[in-house]
């Protein structure tokens, strides 16, 4: 996804550039993206494109324009020193005026429909907090905002929902500062505060050494949940997932399956590490190793479905006859003709109205027992019984625990 640049008129004269990224649908709610001390660099443009995939019209203003237009730095030590020098010259109060002008410019764009939120990192993380206090944005998300504890006297003017993300090992925002923020905002139900243990400042930036993917993913899901709740857009994730499954298992149409996914999706079958990363590898996987290598009598029996802001969790029974070699589940295993029923969980993440990735879990030991490759009498594993107990909780428990009977007398006392 490639954005464009627009010119924003400053309230006190002059003008500055802003990067704009638009969702594939052509319109959506707005997000003002406030940059780190490194300017609107490639990392920030990637974030803008990322949120455009989520369905938002994103605008990232050049807030350093009053110092020098077009500052764009990387993350080397030399760049850090330059960025810190620019930070010393930066006028935060004037930047809030520029942010207000950017909000107005975003609302005026024809592709911006509905409400406008703000998202900021580092320097931008504090500016998001100040923008929530001083402008008319509808919601705000701040990542490791430096210096928020020094502006807590403005908390009373914040009326919009907000999420604040902090790094547990952040030297720029030490835990003492985070605790001040927590204490000041403890009674504000509309303000969510999250601390990510063991990670450092910049944990959400893929191009920085501090990047921590698990924390970044968790923080992003929480950010999207806030934006969805306040601004939308709202998608029927259940219907999107069912259509995807229809193309996989009913019509068995590879191209239609891929069309339900983002431009660069991935699938990971956890027990066997099969799937694909990126469009071409995943298309190849679906075309040659999944769709034609799934038994014709495959049946998905739904047990439960949980839907969040950006993902869906499906619990089901996966049933089939092992009458062909199943590359993705039993690679290299000749057909046994055995019938298999196994509990399976699919965790499906979406970006906007497209599937981004699937993490699929099942009990491989149960499958191997059912096709005769594991002897359940020699190992603490079970076959069909796992499926039976999923749908009928009254089936016996603890049958693999040889010492279970020993606790019966004590339990009866």
C-alpha positions, 0 to 999 in steps of 0.5 A, a space after each residue: 500500500 503506497 500513500 500520498 502527501 498532502 499539504 496542511 495549512 498551519 493556523 498561524 501561517 505557513 504550511 507543512 506536508 503530511 503523509 496520507 494512506 487510504 484503505 483499499 475500500 477507499 474510505 473509513 474513519 480517520 487516524 492522525 499518526 504522530 511520529 517519534 523524534 525521528 520524523 515521518 520516516 519509513 517506519 512511521 509510513 509503514 504504521 500508516 499503511 498498517 492502519 490503512 489495512 485495518 480500514 482507517 484513513 491515516 494522516 501523518 503530519 510532519 511536526 518538525 516542519 517549524 525546525 526543518 521540513 522533511 526531517 526523516 531519520 533512522 535508528 543509528 546512534 548518529 540519528 538518535 543524537 540528531 533526533 535528540 537535538 531536534 527534540 530540544 528545539 521542538 515547541 510542543 504547544 505549537 505542535 498541538 496547534 498543528 495537530 488540530 490543523 491536521 485533524 481539520 484537514 483529515 476531516 475535510 478529506 472526502 475519504 474520511 468518513 465518521 470519527 477521528 482518533 489519534 495514535 502516537 509513539 514516543 514524542 508522539 505518544 505524549 502529543 497524543 495525550 495532549 491532543 486528547 486534552 486540547 483538541 476534539 479528537 474522538 479517541 487516542 492511543 499512546 505508545 511509550 509517551 515520554 513526559 506524560 507524567 509532567 502533564 497530568 494537570 491536563 488530565 481533567 480536560 480529557 473526555 475521550 477514550 484513550 489507551 496508554 501503552 508503556 514498556 516495563 524496562 523503558 529508561 525514557 519512561 521509568 516505572 516511577 513515571 508510569 506509576 504516577 500516570 496510573 495513580 492520576 488516572 486510576 478512576 478514569 474508566 475510559 482510559 486504559 493503561 497497559 504495561 508490557 514487562 521485560 520490554 524497552 522503549 520502541 518495542 512496537 517498532 519492527 525496525 528498532 532493536 527493541 522490537 518485541 513481537 509478542 508485546 507489539 501484537 498484544 498492544 496492537 490488538 488492544 489499540 484496534 479494539 479501542 478504535 473499533 469500539 469508538 469509531 468502527 469500522 465494524 466487520 462481520 468477522 464470522 461471515 468473513 471466516 465462514 466464506 473463507 472456509 467455504 472456499 477451502 473445503 466446499 468449492 475448493 477454490 484456491 484463488 477465491 480463498 486467497 482473495 479473502 486474505 490480505 496481500 501478504 498473509 500467512 498460515 501456520 499449522 502449529 503441530 506440523 509447522 505447515 502453511 505458508 508466509 506471503 501470497 506466493 508461498 501460501 497460494 502454492 501451499 493451498 494449491 498443491 498441498 492443502 486443498 487437494 490433500 484434504 480428504 473429500 469427506 472432511 467435516 467441520 463440527 463447530 463447538 464454540 466461536 469467540 469473536 474479538 475486535 481483530 480476531 476470531 477463535 473457532 473451536 471445532 471437531 475436525 473429522 475425516 477419513 485418512 484415504 489420501 496422504 494429507 501433506 499438511 497434517 500427516 506429511 509422508 504418511 501413507 493413507 490408512 483408511 482410518 476415520 479420525 475425529 480430533 478437536 481443533 482450534 483456529 485462531 484467525 487474525 484479521 486486518 480490516 475486512 481480510 484475513 491476515 493470519 491463521 494459527 491452527 492447533 490440534 492434538 497430533 498425538 490423538 491423530 497418530 493414535 487414531 491412524 495406528 502410528 502411536 500405541 495409546 497403551 504405552 503413552 499418556 495419549 488418547 485417540 477418539 476419546 478426546 473428541 467424545 469428551 469435548 462434546 460430552 463432559 460426562 465422559 470419564 476424566 483422568 483415565 490416563 492418570 494411573 494414580 487417580 484411583 489412589 485419591 478416591 478414599 481421601 476424597 470420600 472422607 
